[in-house]
Amino acid sequence: MPALPLDGRVVLVTGASRRIAIGAAVARRLVADGAAVLVHSWSPHDAEQPWGADEGGADALVDELRSAGGTVEHVSLDLADPAAPHALVDAAHSAFGRLDAVVANHARSSGQSLEQLTATEIDLSYAVNTRAALLLVQAFAARHAGGPGGRVVLFTSGQYRGAMPGELPYIASKAALHEVTASLAVHLMPRGITVNCVNPGPNDTGYADDAARAAVSARSPGRRWSTPADTARLVAWLLSDEADWVTGQTIASDGGFSSL
């Protein structure tokens, strides 16, 4: 039997609190491709949002993946805590003895326009979306032993393609990740670590209503929303050996939506 693309690799996937969303889809795909996965979650964030928390979702995801033969562990941590990123990397090394890749999928969502903007929300969005991602990369790179498979995948949003005036703290913090990708990539490529950034496009993770789904589908060249599985396929490829010469890129997986 041929080896699976990610056999022997250990990957940390953050932001996998909801079974319907991108983090869970990425974890499923990576396990199917042979990786051992540390799943991170923080459901209190989702409980504050209109879509609500998927209670027990991360634990159920772990059970699902283990039932499918996967090697999976789970840690719940608030990435607003400056110590949490290093703790996650430590947890991966404790569980698996190594860490080959980080998929920083986590995000704090916030709907504030200019008139609604608060300093508290700006600071919290940057702490979770930007600071935590940078500290994860720092902790990962400091302990990366070299060899094949060194990977970082960050996530941005669609702010670099079009205005999102109702989500200012969110898009400001996500824009920072978009801009820092090239600098991290140049710094880490000599150490065998690639760094890329994914824009998943309008992605149907259970937050949109029927009117929004219809409007986005009508505008999209593919006449549908992106799905978490679409994003997971791109992430899995970026983690594979086939992508070892791709770094510093922001890639949209959105069926052409961002090209409009």
Helices and strands as residue ranges (DSSP letters): E 10-13, H 22-32, E 36-41, H 43-47, H 57-67, E 72-76, H 84-96, E 101-104, H 119-125, I 126-131, H 132-143, E 150-155, G 158-160, H 168-188, G 189-191, E 193-199, H 210-219, H 228-239, G 241-243, E 250-252, G 257-259
